[in-house]
Amino acid sequence: MGKLQSKFRRRSDLYRTKEGAEPVSVHQVVQYEPAHTGAINSVVSLTSDLCVSGGQDQLCCFKGSSLIFSASRDKTVLMWDLCRDTEPMQEFCGHELVVNGVAVSPDGLKLCTGSRDNSMRLWDIETGEYKTISRNWQVVNTFPAKQYIQTHCDVSSNCFNLLSSSNGFGGQGCEATLWDLRQPGCKVAEYRGHLQSTACCIFVPSRHGCPALVASSSYDSSVKIWDQNTAACLCTLTLDGSGPLASLAACDSRSILCASFNTGLHQLHLDQAAVTSLSEVALF
């Protein structure tokens, strides 16, 4: 990570590893010129060496393609193609309030959006037209209510498990929770240890011979790595002065991106040797 390639607009930036760049020691933090002047609320990884970050926009991408989607406070979602110019290819209009969630279907044909207007919509990506709205959907799984507002969720690559993270204060709440999607409402594990709201939680890509891992980031300026099955905290990295850590994205099993409010975008190195450790290697 390190080279600013292009801007979709002032609130989203694209990075790619510099060709021919020397390997960086995991103990050395390389600092690049900041691309954002304010808080970063979202980051997604397209490949192991390419990511997109959003200042105010929420982002998602379709793996294996060059398509990126940005959801905005202007009530719309825009679709961008990295292989074309910096103008959006498609615009999805219909929500009445801020769009604060966006996801692409596994087949890349449909887009799902969530808004503060208390609705979700399913869109045809090719035409930009919405197909259905959530009030017409059938609920297939309901999870027990948590004490605090849920801030984020992630689905495992095999679609068997769901991770959710919780708001909280002074260590009350602040947890991430693992659910079994095959059994309605079945809680598998809880990951507790953050002192403030857990803003994001993700499944870390598995490495052969190593335990399955979960990563979480918090308003307490820390990132934690957990054993998915035992819920043990394997390591904690505190990014001093970073403020809330709003978003995580795994580039691969060794590299994690972390978006912060105060100090930009952090690239972290995950080492699963005899002792699992997490260290910062670059700052954008």
C-alpha angles and dihedrals in degrees: 000000000000119000123092105223106177145330125241087194135319095291101052130054136188127216136188132180112262112254112248093012115160117249111263123228111244088234094055120082113208113205121207129189107281114253094195124058094197142025121327111221102176141027130178131184118225097179136349090278104029131070141161125216129197126207097198101349124092111228142201135168138200108242115234093025137077094242123121128180125204124194117203147191088248088077094250140101121217128203119214132189117211090206092060135053125294095269117103117258096208139013125208112204129175111087116112097212140025115321105226103167135048135170137169123226116246091252092053093234102103137046125208120202134184126202143186086248084082094248139107123208133200115215137194103237095205097052101026091229122132115241104192141356126225097250087070095050127102118234110235100174133023124192124207113264115260125219094249138034115285112239107187144358137199132189122219119246091251091049091234098112141041128204121204130181130209140221116233150143134239093357093309108124105346092126135131118223132206117213132189108232091197092064116049112242094357112152112203104179145344125220110210129177110088115114097209136030115318100230100184141012129184142176110248114224108259124249121210112264094010129104120262109265139206125199127204135183128200148191085251087076094248137118118208131196116209136190100246095214103039097032089226115151105237098185144347129211118194116201102205115221094007096115118204115003101219106179143020132197128181114221091186138321092297105037130062129178121214125194117210137190097226112022108038129239119342125203112208130196118218115205118192098186122128087312121031111237138175124206137172116247106168141017126201 
